[in-house]
Amino acid sequence: YPWAIEFDAWVKERLLAHDHRALVEYERLGPLARRAHPTSEHYWPLLYAAALHAPDEPLSFYCEQLFAGSVSMRVAVFGA
């Protein structure tokens, strides 16, 4: 779904920019955020991991695909 692709790309961009504030305040995206994460319990673990990522550490991604059209399987690898 286009909204899932858009939200996943937004998250990747914010992670690469080390923009933790935007990641925390993702609900400001309005309908896009509500559609991508109607409840936030599956999103919060990303915030905890991102908070430990130092700006000078590398960041890479593994498994950049969507399952069933709307479930991001993106894995962020911090520090490696």
matplotlib code that plots the C-alpha trace (Angstrom):
import matplotlib.pyplot as plt

x = [0.0, 1.3, 0.8, 2.9, 5.7, 5.6, 5.7, 8.5, 10.5, 9.9, 11.1, 14.3, 15.0, 14.5, 16.8, 19.5, 19.1, 19.3, 16.1, 14.8, 12.4, 10.5, 10.5, 9.0, 6.5, 5.5, 1.8, 2.2, 2.1, -1.7, -3.6, -0.4, 0.8, -2.6, -2.9, 0.6, 0.4, -3.2, -1.7, 1.9, 3.2, 4.9, 6.6, 8.0, 10.8, 12.3, 12.5, 14.3, 16.9, 17.3, 17.9, 21.0, 22.4, 25.3, 25.5, 29.0, 28.0, 27.2, 23.6, 22.5, 19.3, 18.5, 15.3, 13.8, 10.5, 6.9, 5.0, 1.4, 1.6, 1.6, 3.8, 7.3, 10.0, 12.7, 15.5, 17.8, 21.3, 22.8, 26.6, 27.4]
y = [0.0, 3.5, 4.7, 1.9, 2.5, 6.3, 5.7, 3.2, 5.6, 8.4, 6.3, 5.3, 9.0, 10.1, 7.3, 8.3, 11.9, 11.0, 12.9, 11.2, 14.0, 13.4, 9.7, 10.2, 12.7, 10.6, 11.0, 14.6, 13.0, 12.7, 10.2, 8.6, 7.8, 6.5, 4.3, 2.9, 2.5, 2.5, 1.5, 2.2, -0.8, -2.2, 1.1, 1.9, -0.7, 1.1, 4.3, 2.6, 1.1, 4.4, 6.3, 4.2, 5.0, 7.5, 10.0, 8.8, 5.1, 3.5, 2.6, 0.0, -1.7, -5.3, -6.7, -3.6, -5.0, -5.0, -8.1, -8.5, -5.0, -3.1, -4.6, -3.2, -5.9, -3.2, -4.1, -1.2, -2.3, 0.3, 0.5, -2.2]
z = [0.0, -0.8, 2.7, 4.1, 1.7, 2.5, 6.3, 6.0, 3.9, 6.4, 9.3, 7.3, 6.5, 10.1, 11.4, 8.9, 9.9, 13.5, 14.0, 17.2, 18.0, 14.7, 15.4, 18.8, 17.5, 14.6, 15.3, 14.0, 10.5, 11.1, 9.0, 7.7, 11.2, 12.3, 9.3, 9.7, 13.4, 14.7, 18.1, 19.0, 20.9, 17.8, 17.0, 20.5, 20.5, 17.5, 19.6, 22.4, 20.0, 18.2, 21.4, 22.1, 18.6, 18.8, 15.9, 15.0, 14.9, 11.5, 10.7, 8.1, 7.2, 6.6, 5.1, 3.6, 2.5, 3.3, 4.2, 3.1, 1.5, 4.8, 7.4, 7.3, 8.0, 8.1, 10.5, 11.6, 12.5, 14.8, 15.2, 12.7]

ax = plt.figure().add_subplot(projection="3d")
ax.plot(x, y, z, "-o")
ax.set_aspect("equal")
plt.show()
